[in-house]
Structure formats: C-alpha cells, structure tokens
Amino acid sequence: MAVSSLPASSSGAGAGSGSPGPRRRRGLSRTGALALVATAALFAAGPAVAGPEDQETPEGTGDRVRPTVVLVHGAFADASGWNDVVERLQHRGYKVVAPPNPLRGVSNDSTYVASVLKSIEGPIVLAGHSYGGAVISQAAAGNPNVKALVYVSAFMPDIGESPEGLSSKFPGSELAPALNPVPYTDANGSGTDLYIKTDKFHAVFAADLPEEQTRVMAAEQRPVAAAGFAEEATAAAWKTIPSWFVVSKNDKAIAPDLERFEAERAGSRTVEIESSHVSMMSHPDLVTRVIQDAARSEVP
C-alpha cells in the first residue's frame, strides 16, 4: 500500500530586461517605452501552459477512452454530497453519474447500483463514500467495465463482514451513541431506520463544515435500514480491481484506523487528509484529484 499526500499546485512567471536602445531612440515617449517592456515580458514568458487537468480531450487521453465516473453516496446523505466533486469532474471533461443509493441493505443496494453500472458503456471508475463503499465493493463484482474503485472515508468489507461489524473493530468512531432508531412501516412490512441525532450531526458527521450547513443536512438526512447496516457482504470486488482510498484523519463516523486497515488489506493507493467524515464536501479538490488519478491509471 502506498500512502501519500497530494502535491499542491504552483505557478510562476518571469520577465526579462534588455540594454538601452540606440541614441536615436532616446526621444521615445514614456507610453511607448512601457508598451515595449510589456511586449518583451509577454514574449519572454511564452504561451500559457494548461494544467494537466485541461490537457486531456473530452474523449480521453491517447488511445484510451475516458472512463465514466460513478459516485455512490452513503448513509444519512444523498447524491448532493458529491456536488462539488461532480462539478470539478465535469469541468475536466468527465461524464459523471451519481445515482441514488436506496440505503435498504448491502444486498439490495448493490444490486440496484450494479444495474446502473450495466447501463453505462465503456470503462467505469466507481467511487463510494462511507456506507457506499460497502455497496460498490459488491456492485462491481463481475463487471469487467469497472477499472478502478475509489473509497472515500468508507467501509470496505471483505466477504462475510458488515458495516456494523467493522464499526466495532477499532476505537475512534462516535457514530453508535449518536444514532436515533426510528421504527417505520411501509408496503413491504416494518423495520427500523437509523438517523443521526440532530444535536450530534455536526460533531460526528461533518465537523469541518459550517454549522448552518450541517443543520440543513441533519434535517434532510436519509436514514439507513438498521437490518441492512448489519448485512454481511457476499462479494469483495477490491480483491481483483485496483483501488484508491481517501483516509479522513479526523473522521468521527468511521474510525480512521479502520480506514487505514481496510486500505492496507486491499493494497489501495492511499491518501490521508485532515478532514471530517465528509471529505468530498470539505476537500473536494483533493478528492477529485484522487478520482482523476484512478481514472488515468494504467494499473492492470
């Protein structure tokens, strides 16, 4: 497993200067002199160089077809949590799909996401946040179009493991005592949904976002079925598909040590960032770059 940090971008420009002109040009006006200096600086600096994100064509790089990026959200959230990442990927020419995750259980949700993947032609980079990581691990199994998996502050279960079981593997998560179980009844019967208590949402889920923003998120959160959260995985696509992992060092929903354990076990290319659980919202540039690295990778 390679653990790294993403380099910051930098830019710079220079300008040259020359010797004074011949005596016959001493009568040049101040305005004319400034124009000459500006023109010389422009030619010295040379043409603007596009960043690596802008050098790719919409169709792809070289002979490779640019993959479609599929983003799967986790529990207590919806696809809008990916908004900033979607915007950045689209700006760089990627086709993006961010389907709704039903949040009814690993088996149900992965079957649904797998059907979305089958509707997409060409290569796919599949990313999952939080509980969405468990979903993509199973949804990608057996799909040859999925070329890379990206886990963002996520569960990454092996066969026979559940998100609930993984949560107790390492200390550091404050999610369990923050949950509010709410019974429900629908056309298929009854069960229990899990919400995060409103007064705990900011600290546990998104401590590095403004509190006014997390109050809205708490009010609009989508619950996960308690039975589904305890459901064991029956496939682990990360065993055969290259993976990337964004570890959130300040995560209170999933213990950072669990994220590190999962990434190391899978041999993922790993980046650690100073972030809460919702790193794709608080650090969208970094998360976008990890997804783009996966999309560009030539790892077999």
Secondary structure, DSSP 4 states (H G I P E B T S, - for coil): -EEE-PPPP---------PPPPGGGTT--HHHHHHHHHHHHHHHH-S----GGGSSBTTBSTTSPPPEEEEE--TT--GGGGHHHHHHHHHTT--EE-PPP--S-HHHHHHHHHHHHHT--S-EEEEEETHHHHHHHHHTTT-TTEEEEEEES---PPTT--HHHHHTTSS----GGGEEEEEEEETTEEEEEEEE-HHHHHHHH-TTS-HHHHHHHHHHPPPEEHHHHTPPPS--GGGTS-EEEEEETT-SSS-HHHHHHHHHHHT-EEEEES--S-HHHHSHHHHHHHHHHHHH----
